Structure formats: C-alpha cells, structure tokens
Amino acid sequence: MKMNNISPESLQLLVLTVQELSQARDLDTVMQIVRTTARKLTGADGATFVLKEGNKCYYADEDAISPLWKGSRFPIDSCVSGWAMLNRKPAVVEDIYADGRIPADAYRPTFVKSLAMVPIRTIDPIGAIGNYWATQRQPTEEEVWLLQSLADITAVTIENVYVYAELEQRVKERTQQLEAINKDLEAFSYTVSHDLRAPLRTITNFSDMLLEKHGNDLPDDGKRIAGKIIDGGKRMSNLIDHLLVFFRNGKREIRKQQVSMQTIVNNITHDIKEQETSREIDFIVHELPSVTADETLINEVWMNLISNAVKYTTGKQKALIEIGARKTDDETVYHVKDNGAGFDMEYYDKLFMVFQRLHTSKEFEGTGVGLATVQRIVNRHGGKIWAEGKVNEGATFYFSLPNLMH
C-alpha cells in the first residue's frame, strides 16, 4: 500500500502517539494511549487491547461506546484476537455473523457488526489490538495498515516498559543493598569511635607510663619497642579520626550557601606559611570564582588538596604550588598543581580509594583516607575529581563543581 493513501492527519496522530508512548513507563499507560489512538485512527466505535497469557486471551482494556469484554479471558483458539496472534496477521471481518472465526454468541450482547484485529508483534505475538464498528462495513486497507502500524509501535514500547521495569527493580534492589551497607558502616563507625578507642588509649597510656616510671630501668631496645608502640597507637588514633570524618561526610546534610573559594584558599595558605617556617614554599593563587556549596565540606576539600601538595613537595628545595580555576557556563574547574613527588599514572585507579596509597609511610605520612574523603564531598556536590601526575615531576589535582546547585 502506498503511503500517499494515508491522510496527513492520521500520520500526524501516529507521530504524536509515538512521542507519548516514548514517555510511558508502565503497561497501564501504554494501553490507555493505544486504545484511545486506535479508535481515533479509524473512526471506530470501539477499541480493545488484548494481552496473550499462555493459551488465553486477556481483554485488558477497552475504549468503546458501550461495554465489550474488559477483564474477560477466552481460550486463544476460540476468539478472533487469538486467531490474529496464532496466524500472526490481521483478521478483517465485514460481517461478524458470517465469519467462522467469530464466536457469534459472545458478540450478540454487544454493538459490534464489523471488526479489524491485528497482532502486537507479528513474530511471536504478545497481544492484539481490535477495532469495532456498530454498523456493518468493510474495514479499508488503509485502516488495517494504520492499526498494524500502531501495533508494531506498541510492541516496541512494551519491550521498553519491561526493560525499564527490570532496571527500576534492579535500582530498587541496589538501593536496599546500599542502605544495608550504610547501616553496617554506621555500626562500624560506632565500633571504631567507642570500642576501639578505649583499648587503644589503654595501650598508649600504659606505654607512656612504662617509659615515664621505668624508662631508666629499660634497656635501649626496650625503650625503642615502647616508643614504637606509642607511635603505632598515635597512627592508629589518627586513622580512626580520619575514618570517622570519612563516614560523617557521607551522611552530613549539605547546607548550600555562597562560598568564597578565594577566602578559603587564602586562609589555608596563610596558616601553612606560618606553620612551615623552615621551608621555602611559594604559593601562586589565581582568581578563584565563588560557588554555591557547603562551606565546611568545601573547606575540607581545599585543606586536603593543599596539604597534600605541601606534603609531597617536602623533598624540594623550593616548593611551588599553583592554585587556579577556569569557569564555563555549567561548571567551574579548580586545580592544585605542585612540583613534588608526583605519582605513576599506571596506578591511577587506586588514587581515590580508601587505604590505597601510592607512596610508603616512610616516604610520606598519611592514612590513605584523605583523597577518598575529597572525592566523596565533590561527588555529593554534583562534581567530579581527577588528577594528572608524573613521578618526581609533580601532580595536578582537579575538581569541578556546578555553578548552581539545584
């Protein structure tokens, strides 16, 4: 059949229906759209939406001048919708009482005199769409083509709905898993903050007492061992503090406000210069646009990144740390660049993972939690963080934040 036999109005209605169906996320919505369109396309007095349920035809929905069979189920081999599905082609009936495919007794209480029924998906049909007329007439080739086109569109939509439902279920299950994990993390956080701190304090306090009261009686090796116990306890306490910060930042409510990045960075660099009087550190701070964010959390991002730059430039005669930004319509990208130890990009995947360090504790102190904390904060603000580095030639850390948070 030639397309020019189809009216522009009918084609426009099909296009609009495709647009509506593309937004449908459940079967009920699909059926409501399709049954309404099916009736409009052919000027029918009724339209029905049939689903295949094993060897049954389920008349799931309808739009008609008077009731048809909504909610009923019939054997697939004893109704015309079943015939269309089994034969995988349209059934066109001018006179329902003169066609052997029609169970006439089921139609007598209805207004139906003529009909056209098309399968939803001709390969392995999953349902059918029917149009009915109250006066006897021969459904035209154009009407059947329009109805079958609608059915083909419907087949794709139903598949999409099933896929969407499956993805939604996976998201739901994943969310439940994450909620369970978060509860476990909360329990772990409580254990860390209470149950582990007490014995750790006992170990370090008694070690201090041992050195203080009996240090003169201990051999040098004993003093060294006691000192290592105390140092290990302090490192463990520091790790616990960082872990608690990491967990709290994941749950802390974000309080948005206008944040002056320039002020935060200037304060941090000023404090570092006052503390690091024995080192030559040159901070180059460019203009830093303000952003809408949580000031406390963003302060922690800057503190971690700048402190890291200071730490990893320890071996340099002159530390050079450059801090800047570039702004686009959608986001602002900030960076901290240093001329320090750098890192091997081969191990980049470990960079932002908890407890993963690219340098040993003998080279540089640290817990392996700071960058993971930074990533969590930036992600919660809708931004991203990444880095570039080269061994012994320094590193640059970037993070982006949206210009407006919604």
BELNORUR-V196678 format. One record per residue. N is the residue number from 1. RES is the residue in three letters. PSI is psi in radians with two decimals (NA if undefined). D_CENTER is the distance of its C-alpha to the mean C-alpha in Angstrom with 1 decimal. Layout:
# BELNORUR-V196678
<<N/RES/PSI/D_CENTER> <N/RES/PSI/D_CENTER>>
This chain:
# BELNORUR-V196678
<<1/MET/2.42/45.5> <2/LYS/2.48/45.3> <3/MET/-0.49/42.4> <4/ASN/-0.09/45.1> <5/ASN/-0.22/46.3> <6/ILE/2.34/43.1> <7/SER/2.59/43.3> <8/PRO/-0.59/40.9> <9/GLU/-0.71/40.0> <10/SER/-0.73/38.8> <11/LEU/-0.67/36.8> <12/GLN/-0.70/35.2> <13/LEU/-0.69/34.4> <14/LEU/-0.74/32.7> <15/VAL/-0.80/30.6> <16/LEU/-0.64/29.6> <17/THR/-0.71/28.8> <18/VAL/-0.75/26.5> <19/GLN/-0.74/24.6> <20/GLU/-0.79/24.5> <21/LEU/-0.50/23.4> <22/SER/-0.36/20.5> <23/GLN/-0.07/19.0> <24/ALA/2.37/20.0> <25/ARG/0.04/17.6> <26/ASP/2.80/20.3> <27/LEU/-0.63/23.8> <28/ASP/-0.74/25.8> <29/THR/-0.73/24.6> <30/VAL/-0.85/25.4> <31/MET/-0.71/28.8> <32/GLN/-0.76/29.6> <33/ILE/-0.80/29.0> <34/VAL/-0.80/30.8> <35/ARG/-0.61/33.8> <36/THR/-0.79/34.4> <37/THR/-0.72/34.2> <38/ALA/-0.73/36.3> <39/ARG/-0.70/39.1> <40/LYS/-0.66/39.0> <41/LEU/-0.60/39.1> <42/THR/0.04/42.4> <43/GLY/0.55/43.9> <44/ALA/2.82/44.0> <45/ASP/-0.14/45.1> <46/GLY/2.66/42.4> <47/ALA/2.52/39.2> <48/THR/2.63/37.6> <49/PHE/2.08/34.4> <50/VAL/2.38/35.0> <51/LEU/2.47/32.7> <52/LYS/2.18/34.0> <53/GLU/1.52/34.0> <54/GLY/-2.06/35.8> <55/ASN/0.43/39.4> <56/LYS/2.68/39.0> <57/CYS/2.06/38.2> <58/TYR/2.02/36.3> <59/TYR/1.58/37.0> <60/ALA/-0.55/33.7> <61/ASP/2.79/34.2> <62/GLU/2.79/36.9> <63/ASP/1.82/38.1> <64/ALA/2.86/41.9> <65/ILE/-0.37/45.1> <66/SER/2.84/45.8> <67/PRO/2.51/44.2> <68/LEU/-1.84/43.8> <69/TRP/0.45/42.1> <70/LYS/2.26/38.7> <71/GLY/-0.13/37.7> <72/SER/2.71/40.4> <73/ARG/2.36/40.1> <74/PHE/2.63/42.7> <75/PRO/2.45/43.5> <76/ILE/-0.44/42.0> <77/ASP/0.19/45.5> <78/SER/0.28/47.2> <79/CYS/2.77/45.3> <80/VAL/-0.53/44.8> <81/SER/-0.66/41.0> <82/GLY/-0.69/41.4> <83/TRP/-0.77/43.9> <84/ALA/-0.64/41.4> <85/MET/-0.79/38.8> <86/LEU/-0.64/41.3> <87/ASN/-0.15/42.9> <88/ARG/0.72/39.7> <89/LYS/2.85/41.4> <90/PRO/2.59/42.3> <91/ALA/2.07/45.1> <92/VAL/2.10/47.2> <93/VAL/2.05/49.9> <94/GLU/-0.72/52.5> <95/ASP/1.91/54.5> <96/ILE/-0.37/52.6> <97/TYR/-0.01/56.0> <98/ALA/0.25/57.2> <99/ASP/2.15/54.3> <100/GLY/-0.28/54.3> <101/ARG/-0.19/50.5> <102/ILE/2.19/50.4> <103/PRO/1.59/51.2> <104/ALA/-0.67/53.5> <105/ASP/-0.57/53.9> <106/ALA/-0.38/50.2> <107/TYR/-0.30/50.5> <108/ARG/-0.68/53.8> <109/PRO/-0.09/52.3> <110/THR/3.08/50.0> <111/PHE/-0.09/50.6> <112/VAL/2.28/49.5> <113/LYS/-0.62/52.1> <114/SER/2.78/50.1> <115/LEU/2.85/46.5> <116/ALA/2.24/44.1> <117/MET/2.24/41.4> <118/VAL/2.56/38.8> <119/PRO/2.53/36.5> <120/ILE/1.84/32.7> <121/ARG/1.95/32.1> <122/THR/-0.46/35.5> <123/ILE/2.01/34.3> <124/ASP/1.19/33.8> <125/PRO/2.53/33.7> <126/ILE/0.00/31.3> <127/GLY/-2.90/33.2> <128/ALA/2.73/35.6> <129/ILE/2.26/36.2> <130/GLY/2.51/39.7> <131/ASN/2.46/41.7> <132/TYR/2.56/45.0> <133/TRP/2.51/48.0> <134/ALA/-0.24/50.7> <135/THR/2.56/53.4> <136/GLN/2.23/54.3> <137/ARG/2.80/53.1> <138/GLN/1.92/52.0> <139/PRO/2.32/48.2> <140/THR/2.87/48.2> <141/GLU/-0.67/46.6> <142/GLU/-0.73/44.4> <143/GLU/-0.73/43.2> <144/VAL/-0.69/42.4> <145/TRP/-0.79/40.5> <146/LEU/-0.74/38.4> <147/LEU/-0.72/37.7> <148/GLN/-0.64/36.8> <149/SER/-0.74/34.5> <150/LEU/-0.70/32.7> <151/ALA/-0.68/32.5> <152/ASP/-0.72/31.0> <153/ILE/-0.72/28.3> <154/THR/-0.67/27.7> <155/ALA/-0.80/27.4> <156/VAL/-0.72/24.5> <157/THR/-0.76/22.8> <158/ILE/-0.72/23.3> <159/GLU/-0.74/21.8> <160/ASN/-0.68/18.6> <161/VAL/-0.75/18.6> <162/TYR/-0.73/19.0> <163/VAL/-0.77/16.2> <164/TYR/-0.75/13.9> <165/ALA/-0.69/15.3> <166/GLU/-0.75/14.8> <167/LEU/-0.70/11.1> <168/GLU/-0.70/11.0> <169/GLN/-0.69/13.3> <170/ARG/-0.71/11.4> <171/VAL/-0.73/8.4> <172/LYS/-0.80/11.4> <173/GLU/-0.71/13.1> <174/ARG/-0.69/10.5> <175/THR/-0.74/10.3> <176/GLN/-0.69/14.1> <177/GLN/-0.75/14.3> <178/LEU/-0.67/12.5> <179/GLU/-0.71/14.9> <180/ALA/-0.72/17.7> <181/ILE/-0.73/17.0> <182/ASN/-0.65/17.0> <183/LYS/-0.69/20.3> <184/ASP/-0.69/21.6> <185/LEU/-0.67/20.9> <186/GLU/-0.76/22.6> <187/ALA/-0.72/25.5> <188/PHE/-0.75/25.6> <189/SER/-0.73/25.7> <190/TYR/-0.75/28.5> <191/THR/-0.78/30.3> <192/VAL/-0.79/30.1> <193/SER/-0.42/31.3> <194/HIS/-1.03/34.1> <195/ASP/-0.59/35.2> <196/LEU/-0.55/35.0> <197/ARG/-0.68/36.4> <198/ALA/-0.94/39.6> <199/PRO/-0.52/40.8> <200/LEU/-0.73/39.7> <201/ARG/-0.70/41.8> <202/THR/-0.79/44.7> <203/ILE/-0.87/44.6> <204/THR/-0.67/44.6> <205/ASN/-0.77/47.1> <206/PHE/-0.58/49.5> <207/SER/-0.72/49.2> <208/ASP/-0.78/50.1> <209/MET/-0.69/53.0> <210/LEU/-0.79/54.2> <211/LEU/-0.65/54.5> <212/GLU/-0.78/55.9> <213/LYS/-0.55/58.6> <214/HIS/0.26/59.3> <215/GLY/-0.64/58.2> <216/ASN/-0.39/61.8> <217/ASP/-0.19/62.4> <218/LEU/2.51/59.5> <219/PRO/2.90/60.0> <220/ASP/-0.67/58.0> <221/ASP/-0.66/55.7> <222/GLY/-0.72/55.1> <223/LYS/-0.71/54.2> <224/ARG/-0.73/51.8> <225/ILE/-0.77/50.1> <226/ALA/-0.69/49.9> <227/GLY/-0.67/48.5> <228/LYS/-0.65/45.7> <229/ILE/-0.79/44.9> <230/ILE/-0.78/44.6> <231/ASP/-0.73/42.5> <232/GLY/-0.68/40.2> <233/GLY/-0.69/39.9> <234/LYS/-0.72/39.0> <235/ARG/-0.72/36.3> <236/MET/-0.72/34.9> <237/SER/-0.70/35.1> <238/ASN/-0.71/33.3> <239/LEU/-0.73/30.5> <240/ILE/-0.76/30.2> <241/ASP/-0.76/30.0> <242/HIS/-0.66/27.2> <243/LEU/-0.76/25.2> <244/LEU/-0.68/25.7> <245/VAL/-0.75/24.6> <246/PHE/-0.80/21.4> <247/PHE/-0.75/20.7> <248/ARG/-0.68/21.8> <249/ASN/-0.45/19.7> <250/GLY/-0.38/16.5> <251/LYS/-0.36/17.8> <252/ARG/2.32/19.9> <253/GLU/2.35/19.3> <254/ILE/2.14/18.9> <255/ARG/1.81/22.1> <256/LYS/2.43/22.0> <257/GLN/2.97/25.2> <258/GLN/2.15/26.8> <259/VAL/2.24/27.1> <260/SER/1.80/29.9> <261/MET/-0.59/28.6> <262/GLN/-0.78/32.2> <263/THR/-0.78/33.6> <264/ILE/-0.86/31.2> <265/VAL/-0.74/31.9> <266/ASN/-0.71/35.6> <267/ASN/-0.75/35.9> <268/ILE/-0.82/34.3> <269/THR/-0.61/36.4> <270/HIS/-0.80/39.5> <271/ASP/-0.70/39.1> <272/ILE/-0.72/38.5> <273/LYS/-0.65/41.7> <274/GLU/-0.54/43.7> <275/GLN/-0.64/42.6> <276/GLU/1.03/42.9> <277/THR/-0.37/46.5> <278/SER/-0.05/47.6> <279/ARG/2.71/45.2> <280/GLU/1.82/45.1> <281/ILE/2.16/41.6> <282/ASP/1.91/41.1> <283/PHE/2.21/38.1> <284/ILE/1.88/37.5> <285/VAL/1.98/35.3> <286/HIS/-3.13/34.5> <287/GLU/2.28/33.5> <288/LEU/1.91/30.1> <289/PRO/2.57/28.6> <290/SER/2.90/27.5> <291/VAL/2.74/24.0> <292/THR/1.99/22.5> <293/ALA/-3.09/21.1> <294/ASP/2.01/22.1> <295/GLU/-0.73/25.4> <296/THR/-0.80/25.7> <297/LEU/-0.74/22.4> <298/ILE/-0.59/23.0> <299/ASN/-0.67/26.5> <300/GLU/-0.62/25.3> <301/VAL/-0.89/23.3> <302/TRP/-0.72/26.5> <303/MET/-0.78/28.7> <304/ASN/-0.86/26.9> <305/LEU/-0.75/26.8> <306/ILE/-0.70/30.4> <307/SER/-0.68/31.7> <308/ASN/-0.76/30.4> <309/ALA/-0.71/32.1> <310/VAL/-0.76/35.3> <311/LYS/-0.79/35.1> <312/TYR/0.02/34.6> <313/THR/0.23/37.5> <314/THR/-0.68/39.9> <315/GLY/-0.06/41.9> <316/LYS/2.46/42.5> <317/GLN/-0.67/45.8> <318/LYS/2.05/44.0> <319/ALA/2.27/40.3> <320/LEU/2.03/38.7> <321/ILE/2.08/35.4> <322/GLU/2.30/34.0> <323/ILE/2.19/31.4> <324/GLY/-2.98/30.2> <325/ALA/2.75/27.6> <326/ARG/2.42/27.0> <327/LYS/2.35/25.6> <328/THR/-3.05/24.1> <329/ASP/-0.60/23.5> <330/ASP/-0.53/19.8> <331/GLU/2.91/19.8> <332/THR/2.28/22.2> <333/VAL/2.10/22.3> <334/TYR/2.70/24.4> <335/HIS/2.66/26.1> <336/VAL/2.04/28.5> <337/LYS/2.39/30.9> <338/ASP/2.92/33.6> <339/ASN/0.63/36.4> <340/GLY/-2.51/36.0> <341/ALA/-0.45/35.4> <342/GLY/-2.86/32.3> <343/PHE/2.85/30.4> <344/ASP/2.09/30.1> <345/MET/-0.27/27.1> <346/GLU/-0.49/27.4> <347/TYR/0.41/25.9> <348/TYR/-0.63/23.1> <349/ASP/-0.40/20.4> <350/LYS/-0.18/22.0> <351/LEU/-0.73/22.3> <352/PHE/0.29/19.4> <353/MET/2.51/19.6> <354/VAL/2.36/21.4> <355/PHE/0.03/25.1> <356/GLN/2.17/25.0> <357/ARG/2.49/27.8> <358/LEU/0.00/29.2> <359/HIS/2.60/32.6> <360/THR/2.79/34.8> <361/SER/-0.40/35.7> <362/LYS/-0.60/39.3> <363/GLU/-0.90/38.2> <364/PHE/2.35/35.9> <365/GLU/2.73/35.1> <366/GLY/2.87/31.6> <367/THR/-0.24/29.3> <368/GLY/0.36/26.3> <369/VAL/-0.44/24.0> <370/GLY/-0.89/24.3> <371/LEU/-0.57/21.9> <372/ALA/-0.66/19.2> <373/THR/-0.78/19.8> <374/VAL/-0.81/19.7> <375/GLN/-0.75/16.4> <376/ARG/-0.76/14.9> <377/ILE/-0.82/16.7> <378/VAL/-0.75/15.7> <379/ASN/-0.69/12.0> <380/ARG/-0.39/12.4> <381/HIS/0.09/14.4> <382/GLY/0.29/11.8> <383/GLY/-2.97/13.8> <384/LYS/2.75/14.3> <385/ILE/2.47/17.2> <386/TRP/3.04/19.3> <387/ALA/2.80/23.0> <388/GLU/2.48/26.0> <389/GLY/2.84/29.1> <390/LYS/2.32/32.3> <391/VAL/2.24/34.6> <392/ASN/0.14/37.3> <393/GLU/0.11/36.3> <394/GLY/3.11/33.7> <395/ALA/2.70/30.0> <396/THR/2.19/27.8> <397/PHE/2.29/24.6> <398/TYR/2.54/22.4> <399/PHE/2.47/19.7> <400/SER/2.59/18.4> <401/LEU/2.44/17.9> <402/PRO/2.54/17.4> <403/ASN/-0.52/20.9> <404/LEU/2.33/20.0> <405/MET/2.31/17.4> <406/HIS/NA/16.7>>
